[in-house]
């Protein structure tokens, strides 16, 4: 009898131990949910990563009933993907606000919201730009806090954010992605990523790009991390400076054709190393020699870059070259007297773009929301029919 009681007690203790260990080893949401935009205005891609194998559900809708759609998800393959889930929500209405939530059981859930991209014939749009978010996640968090304030006070800014690269310090190390860009303890960064898609470039700190590709699987062109997409009235070309882009190269030929074929009135190029900047890393002569002429010939309005950790703007041939490297990396001292520089600021910051038909209003703000630069671009209301051929002749 005593023996049976001892066995029963031992069994209960064992169950208690198992229960405790089960609680301690419960699944954890390591990254996300976060958003990227693949260039289709009826879709949004949602990504998240767990620390163990679980099936999840995702639901979405116009309100908190999440009644528009639902799907089950499993891990995206195995090996390097490490419990990563990716789901593309499709069949959405352009320029519409949606809420979504994920649930993986075991107390693992997350939620956010987004606006789908505008209609292709839209004339107005607002968007955000920043980058060089590596090394100091607390400063990155502060920049994200102010961008959240921006789209909270003006929901038309809850559209898309462009990132100019150097997302983390050592882009080839999983630990840096976990402790810097996706650190779950930085609530503003996590909230920002869950509520606005981020589309960006590979920086030099992303190394060979294997982990960058894992976490940001945009629909790249073959052979590099470059591609392009439209966002309402804007055409945006993403350039990979760590694949050959000299004249005659595959990427240069692609960029030339891409810019020539776009009918959008507004065109941006996003890359990492700037052609004209305010010291620190030298001006990138390949941008000066190979990119700027294409930009002038094809009506590009702004070239966004980072690499140097400050804000700077150069005006070259009527194109604004923006260095927006103040997303969290250690700040540099800009040289306000550098060639072509018209504005600079040593500050953690981001950029606001407000396009209203043929007018673009640009504002750079520091992490406290204070303006550090602004300018206005006005397009001619109608380009003469002969103008494209004249421009082509001048720059051939």
C-alpha positions as a printed Julia matrix, in Angstrom:
396×3 Matrix{Float64}:
   0.0    0.0     0.0
   2.76   2.42    0.95
   4.62   1.47   -2.22
   1.56   2.31   -4.37
   1.18   5.69   -2.64
   4.86   6.43   -3.28
   4.47   5.56   -6.96
   1.37   7.77   -7.23
   3.18  10.69   -5.6
   6.2   10.17   -7.83
   3.93  10.12  -10.87
   2.28  13.41   -9.88
   5.68  14.94   -9.25
   6.8   13.8   -12.66
   3.75  15.38  -14.27
   4.47  18.59  -12.38
   8.05  18.58  -13.61
   6.93  17.95  -17.17
   4.38  20.73  -16.88
   7.02  23.14  -15.6
   9.44  22.24  -18.34
   6.63  22.57  -20.87
   5.93  26.06  -19.63
   9.61  26.98  -19.77
  10.0   25.65  -23.3
   6.82  27.25  -24.68
   7.16  28.59  -28.21
   8.34  32.18  -28.68
   7.68  34.65  -31.48
  11.28  35.63  -32.35
  10.63  38.04  -35.23
   7.59  39.85  -36.47
   5.03  39.84  -37.65
   6.4   42.25  -40.23
   5.46  43.33  -43.74
   7.01  43.67  -47.18
   5.44  44.81  -50.45
   6.08  42.8   -53.62
   4.75  45.42  -56.03
   1.14  44.2   -56.43
  -1.46  46.59  -55.03
  -3.92  43.82  -54.18
  -1.41  41.94  -52.0
   0.6   42.2   -48.79
   3.25  39.76  -47.59
   3.33  38.96  -43.86
   6.36  37.26  -42.29
   7.19  35.98  -38.81
   9.6   33.55  -37.18
   9.16  31.22  -34.22
  11.74  29.36  -32.16
  10.09  25.98  -32.75
   7.88  24.12  -35.2
   4.24  25.14  -35.04
   1.42  25.53  -37.53
  -0.24  28.95  -37.43
  -3.34  30.71  -38.65
  -3.56  34.19  -40.13
  -6.79  36.18  -40.38
  -7.45  39.57  -41.92
 -10.26  42.02  -42.48
 -11.43  45.61  -42.57
 -12.02  45.63  -38.8
 -11.23  43.61  -35.69
 -13.63  40.86  -36.72
 -10.97  39.77  -39.25
 -13.78  38.44  -41.42
 -12.34  38.99  -44.91
 -10.14  35.92  -45.01
  -8.17  33.29  -43.12
  -5.48  30.73  -43.89
  -3.34  28.1   -42.2
   0.44  28.4   -42.49
   3.35  26.05  -42.01
   7.06  26.68  -41.88
   8.68  28.06  -45.03
  10.82  25.02  -45.84
  13.53  23.98  -43.42
  17.21  24.42  -42.71
  18.21  28.06  -42.97
  14.6   29.24  -42.69
  14.42  28.12  -39.07
  10.7   28.12  -38.29
   9.94  31.06  -40.57
   6.4   31.63  -41.84
   5.57  33.67  -44.94
   2.07  34.32  -46.2
   0.94  36.59  -49.05
  -2.54  37.98  -48.48
  -4.18  38.33  -51.91
  -7.44  39.62  -53.36
  -7.31  42.89  -51.46
  -8.73  46.25  -52.55
  -6.09  48.88  -53.45
  -5.53  51.75  -51.03
  -7.63  50.18  -48.29
  -6.9   49.73  -44.59
  -6.77  46.14  -43.31
  -6.13  44.56  -39.92
  -4.52  41.15  -39.53
  -3.56  38.77  -36.75
  -1.57  35.57  -36.46
  -2.07  32.8   -33.92
   0.18  29.81  -33.48
  -1.29  28.41  -30.28
   0.7   28.01  -27.09
   0.18  31.72  -26.37
   2.01  32.81  -29.51
   0.2   35.52  -31.43
   0.73  38.89  -33.08
  -1.19  41.51  -34.99
  -0.91  44.65  -37.08
  -2.49  46.63  -39.86
  -1.6   48.09  -43.24
  -2.84  50.06  -46.19
  -2.65  48.38  -49.56
  -0.83  50.32  -52.28
  -2.7   52.98  -54.27
  -4.34  52.48  -57.64
  -1.91  52.66  -60.54
  -3.44  55.94  -61.76
  -3.27  57.62  -58.35
  -1.76  61.1   -58.41
  -1.18  61.57  -54.69
   0.81  59.49  -52.21
   2.86  59.84  -49.05
   5.75  57.63  -47.96
   8.71  57.4   -45.56
  12.44  56.84  -46.12
  15.26  55.97  -43.71
  18.15  53.57  -43.24
  21.43  52.53  -41.61
  19.53  51.09  -38.67
  22.43  48.97  -37.45
  24.29  48.81  -34.14
  22.17  50.92  -31.77
  18.64  49.46  -31.61
  17.52  51.96  -28.95
  18.18  54.86  -31.34
  16.5   52.92  -34.13
  13.54  52.48  -31.81
  13.4   56.24  -31.24
  13.31  56.92  -34.98
  10.53  54.37  -35.38
   8.61  56.0   -32.53
   8.57  59.29  -34.4
   7.58  57.65  -37.69
   4.69  55.99  -35.84
   3.72  59.44  -34.55
   3.8   60.64  -38.15
   1.38  58.05  -39.51
  -0.77  58.15  -36.37
  -1.38  61.88  -36.8
  -1.66  61.51  -40.6
  -2.78  57.99  -41.63
  -1.91  58.77  -45.27
   1.71  58.09  -44.25
   0.89  54.49  -43.28
   1.89  53.35  -46.74
   5.46  52.12  -47.24
   8.94  52.83  -45.89
  12.03  52.7   -48.09
  15.26  51.53  -46.42
  18.71  52.48  -47.77
  20.57  49.48  -46.35
  22.86  48.45  -43.47
  19.94  46.99  -41.57
  22.22  45.39  -38.93
  25.92  45.51  -38.1
  26.89  41.99  -39.12
  24.29  40.95  -41.67
  25.83  37.5   -41.99
  25.18  36.71  -38.31
  21.77  35.58  -37.1
  22.48  37.09  -33.69
  22.57  40.63  -35.11
  19.22  40.28  -36.87
  17.73  39.03  -33.58
  19.35  41.6   -31.29
  19.22  44.68  -33.53
  16.59  45.0   -36.26
  14.09  42.49  -34.81
  14.81  42.82  -31.1
  11.4   42.12  -29.46
  12.24  44.37  -26.5
  12.09  47.48  -28.69
   8.36  47.99  -28.9
   8.3   50.9   -31.35
  10.46  49.05  -33.88
   8.24  45.99  -33.62
   5.08  48.07  -33.94
   6.43  49.94  -36.95
   7.41  46.72  -38.73
   3.99  45.18  -38.04
   2.1   48.14  -39.46
   3.99  49.36  -42.53
   5.84  47.4   -45.24
   9.56  48.1   -45.52
  11.24  47.8   -48.92
  14.97  48.35  -49.09
  18.42  47.62  -50.47
  21.36  45.5   -49.47
  24.09  47.51  -47.76
  27.72  46.56  -47.33
  26.96  45.29  -43.81
  24.58  42.69  -45.26
  27.61  40.86  -46.67
  26.78  38.11  -49.16
  23.08  38.79  -48.59
  22.06  35.26  -47.6
  20.33  36.33  -44.4
  19.05  39.52  -46.0
  17.37  37.33  -48.63
  15.95  35.11  -45.89
  14.27  37.96  -44.05
  13.49  40.2   -47.02
  12.61  37.94  -49.98
  11.58  40.6   -52.49
  11.02  39.51  -56.12
  14.62  40.24  -57.17
  15.94  40.08  -60.69
  18.16  37.06  -61.42
  21.76  37.51  -60.34
  21.47  40.16  -57.66
  19.41  42.02  -55.07
  17.93  44.56  -57.48
  14.37  45.04  -58.7
  11.75  47.75  -59.19
   8.11  48.45  -58.44
   5.45  51.11  -58.82
   3.7   52.68  -55.87
   0.83  54.83  -57.09
   2.38  57.71  -59.06
   5.97  56.7   -58.24
   8.37  54.28  -59.89
  11.08  53.02  -57.5
  14.23  51.23  -58.68
  16.21  49.26  -56.08
  19.92  49.05  -57.03
  22.4   46.47  -55.74
  25.83  48.1   -55.54
  27.53  44.81  -54.72
  26.78  43.4   -58.16
  28.38  45.01  -61.23
  26.41  48.02  -62.47
  28.94  49.52  -64.87
  27.79  50.25  -68.46
  27.21  47.01  -70.36
  26.64  44.95  -67.22
  23.42  43.01  -66.73
  22.29  45.29  -63.91
  23.09  48.51  -65.79
  21.23  47.26  -68.86
  18.29  46.31  -66.65
  18.24  49.71  -64.92
  18.45  51.56  -68.22
  15.55  49.6   -69.68
  13.57  49.81  -66.44
  13.79  53.6   -66.22
  13.16  54.11  -69.93
  10.05  51.94  -69.9
   8.43  53.52  -66.86
   5.67  56.01  -67.63
   5.45  57.3   -64.06
   5.9   61.04  -63.6
   7.87  60.5   -60.41
  10.94  58.24  -60.29
  13.23  57.36  -57.38
  16.4   55.27  -57.19
  17.28  53.63  -53.87
  20.85  52.42  -53.28
  23.32  52.32  -50.4
  26.51  54.24  -51.21
  25.86  57.87  -52.24
  27.38  59.59  -55.24
  27.56  62.96  -53.52
  27.64  63.19  -49.75
  29.13  65.15  -46.86
  32.27  63.24  -45.9
  32.97  60.07  -43.99
  32.93  57.43  -46.69
  34.03  58.96  -49.99
  31.64  59.87  -52.78
  30.88  56.8   -54.88
  32.3   57.59  -58.31
  30.35  54.75  -59.95
  27.13  56.48  -58.94
  28.52  59.72  -60.31
  29.64  58.16  -63.59
  27.1   55.4   -64.24
  23.89  56.16  -62.32
  23.52  59.93  -62.4
  23.53  60.17  -66.21
  20.83  57.49  -66.44
  18.85  59.36  -63.82
  19.09  62.68  -65.66
  18.2   61.13  -68.99
  15.16  59.31  -67.62
  13.61  61.91  -65.36
  14.63  60.55  -61.95
  13.8   63.07  -59.25
  15.57  61.72  -56.16
  18.36  59.22  -55.47
  18.25  57.93  -51.89
  21.34  56.49  -50.18
  22.84  55.94  -46.74
  26.27  54.53  -45.79
  27.29  57.79  -44.07
  25.52  58.16  -40.76
  23.93  61.58  -40.95
  21.52  63.5   -43.13
  22.81  65.3   -46.22
  21.39  66.56  -49.5
  23.25  67.33  -52.71
  21.72  68.99  -55.75
  23.31  67.62  -58.92
  21.92  68.31  -62.39
  18.55  69.0   -60.81
  18.48  65.62  -59.05
  18.33  65.54  -55.26
  20.87  63.07  -53.84
  19.72  62.29  -50.3
  21.97  60.62  -47.72
  19.62  59.33  -45.01
  21.91  57.21  -42.86
  20.56  58.2   -39.45
  18.36  55.25  -38.53
  20.39  53.97  -35.59
  24.04  53.58  -36.63
  26.76  55.62  -34.83
  26.56  59.17  -36.14
  29.28  60.9   -38.2
  30.07  64.61  -38.49
  28.87  65.86  -41.91
  30.93  68.41  -43.83
  28.47  71.13  -44.84
  31.02  72.51  -47.31
  31.41  69.26  -49.25
  30.91  69.36  -53.03
  27.29  69.93  -54.11
  25.97  69.74  -50.52
  23.11  72.13  -49.8
  21.95  70.79  -46.43
  23.24  68.48  -43.69
  22.55  67.44  -40.11
  24.22  65.13  -37.6
  21.06  63.52  -36.28
  19.02  60.36  -36.09
  16.25  61.06  -38.55
  13.88  59.96  -41.32
  12.35  61.51  -44.43
   8.75  62.24  -45.41
   7.65  62.37  -49.06
   4.32  64.01  -49.89
   3.35  63.87  -53.57
   0.34  65.87  -54.68
  -0.08  65.55  -58.42
   2.79  67.44  -60.06
   4.23  68.65  -56.74
   6.53  66.82  -54.33
   7.08  68.11  -50.8
  10.04  66.66  -48.93
  10.72  67.01  -45.22
  13.52  65.47  -43.15
  12.86  65.23  -39.41
  15.0   64.2   -36.47
  13.95  61.54  -33.96
  12.1   64.2   -31.96
  10.05  65.35  -34.94
  11.99  68.58  -35.52
  12.48  69.59  -39.16
  16.09  69.51  -40.4
  15.51  70.08  -44.13
  12.77  70.56  -46.68
  12.36  71.23  -50.38
   9.73  71.27  -53.1
   9.85  69.87  -56.64
   7.3   71.02  -59.22
   7.0   69.1   -62.45
   5.9   70.8   -65.66
   2.19  70.2   -66.07
   2.75  68.61  -69.46
   6.01  67.66  -71.13
   6.22  68.72  -74.8
   6.01  65.77  -77.16
   9.52  66.47  -78.48
  11.13  66.69  -75.03
  11.92  62.97  -74.49
  13.79  62.77  -77.79
  15.66  66.0   -77.02
  16.7   64.66  -73.62
  17.77  61.37  -75.19
  19.88  63.23  -77.77
  21.57  65.42  -75.18
  22.62  62.53  -72.96
  23.4   59.8   -75.51
